[in-house]
Amino acid sequence: MHFKLLVVFVEDSKTDQVMKAAREAGATGATVINNARGEGVTKTKTFFGLSLETQRDVLLFIVEEHLSRKILETISEVADFDDKPGQGIAIQLDVEDAVGVAHQIQTLTNVVEDEL
């Protein structure tokens, strides 16, 4: 079984919503890294040196490759990535090898067979 890594940068207020939607689309879990910062095309405003930007979370999903595009599109839709600038981004990377995912393989085998 081959996997993809989805790296999602999203406003912390949308983390739970994105996690729920990703799970419903086929993700079996995620790792959340809190309090990330980022900067887009336009620089964020400050007030006396203090940033006015919203906090971001980084979500890491290791997902089966046949489910990855569906999950990625679901995340984009739920988080409004393409509707408004500054909502966040999600990227997909190939995973060459992974350990500690045996329980996911057991769970995903039937799901992936149904998708194919």
C-alpha positions as CSV (number, residue, x, y, z in Angstrom):
1,M,0.0,0.0,0.0
2,H,1.3,3.5,-0.9
3,F,0.7,6.6,1.1
4,K,0.7,10.4,0.6
5,L,1.4,13.1,3.2
6,L,-1.1,15.9,3.2
7,V,0.2,19.0,4.9
8,V,-2.5,21.5,5.7
9,F,-2.1,25.0,7.0
10,V,-5.4,26.3,8.3
11,E,-6.8,28.9,10.7
12,D,-7.0,27.3,14.2
13,S,-10.8,28.1,14.3
14,K,-11.3,25.7,11.4
15,T,-9.1,22.8,12.6
16,D,-11.9,20.7,14.1
17,Q,-14.1,21.2,11.1
18,V,-11.3,20.2,8.7
19,M,-10.3,17.2,10.8
20,K,-13.9,16.0,10.8
21,A,-14.4,16.5,7.0
22,A,-11.0,14.7,6.3
23,R,-12.0,11.8,8.4
24,E,-15.4,11.5,6.6
25,A,-13.5,11.6,3.3
26,G,-11.3,8.7,4.3
27,A,-8.5,10.0,6.5
28,T,-7.8,7.7,9.4
29,G,-6.1,10.3,11.7
30,A,-3.8,13.3,11.8
31,T,-1.2,15.1,13.8
32,V,-1.9,18.7,14.7
33,I,0.9,21.2,15.3
34,N,-0.5,24.3,17.0
35,N,0.4,28.0,16.8
36,A,2.1,28.2,13.4
37,R,2.6,31.5,11.7
38,G,2.7,32.3,8.0
39,E,2.7,35.1,5.5
40,G,1.1,35.3,2.1
41,V,1.3,37.6,-0.9
42,T,0.5,40.7,1.2
43,K,2.3,41.3,4.5
44,T,0.3,41.1,7.6
45,K,-0.5,44.2,9.6
46,T,0.9,44.9,13.0
47,F,-0.1,47.2,15.8
48,F,2.8,48.6,17.8
49,G,4.9,45.6,16.7
50,L,2.3,43.0,17.6
51,S,1.0,40.9,14.8
52,L,-2.8,41.0,14.1
53,E,-2.8,37.7,12.2
54,T,-4.9,34.8,13.3
55,Q,-3.2,31.7,14.6
56,R,-2.7,28.7,12.3
57,D,-2.5,25.0,12.8
58,V,-0.5,22.6,10.7
59,L,-2.3,19.3,10.1
60,L,-0.4,16.3,8.9
61,F,-2.4,13.4,7.4
62,I,-0.8,10.2,6.1
63,V,-3.4,8.8,3.7
64,E,-3.7,6.0,1.2
65,E,-2.8,7.3,-2.3
66,H,-6.1,6.4,-3.9
67,L,-8.0,8.4,-1.3
68,S,-5.6,11.4,-1.2
69,R,-7.1,13.6,-3.9
70,K,-10.6,13.2,-2.5
71,I,-9.5,14.1,1.0
72,L,-7.4,17.1,-0.4
73,E,-10.4,18.5,-2.3
74,T,-12.7,18.0,0.7
75,I,-10.3,19.9,3.0
76,S,-10.0,22.7,0.4
77,E,-13.8,23.0,0.2
78,V,-14.4,23.0,3.9
79,A,-11.6,25.5,4.7
80,D,-12.6,27.9,1.9
81,F,-9.0,27.8,0.5
82,D,-10.1,28.9,-3.0
83,D,-12.9,31.3,-2.0
84,K,-10.9,33.9,0.0
85,P,-7.2,34.7,0.2
86,G,-5.4,34.0,3.4
87,Q,-7.5,31.0,4.4
88,G,-4.6,28.5,4.2
89,I,-3.2,26.0,1.9
90,A,-2.9,22.2,1.6
91,I,-0.2,20.3,-0.2
92,Q,0.3,16.6,-1.1
93,L,3.7,14.8,-1.0
94,D,4.7,11.3,-1.8
95,V,5.7,9.1,1.1
96,E,8.5,6.8,0.2
97,D,8.2,4.6,3.2
98,A,6.3,4.6,6.5
99,V,6.3,2.6,9.7
100,G,3.7,2.5,12.4
101,V,0.8,2.5,10.0
102,A,0.0,-1.3,10.2
103,H,-3.3,-0.5,11.9
104,Q,-4.2,1.9,9.1
105,I,-3.5,-0.7,6.5
106,Q,-5.9,-3.1,8.1
107,T,-8.6,-0.5,8.2
108,L,-8.0,0.9,4.7
109,T,-7.7,-2.4,2.8
110,N,-11.5,-2.8,2.4
111,V,-12.1,0.9,1.8
112,V,-9.5,1.1,-1.0
113,E,-10.8,-2.1,-2.6
114,D,-14.3,-0.5,-2.7
115,E,-12.9,2.7,-4.3
116,L,-11.1,0.8,-7.0
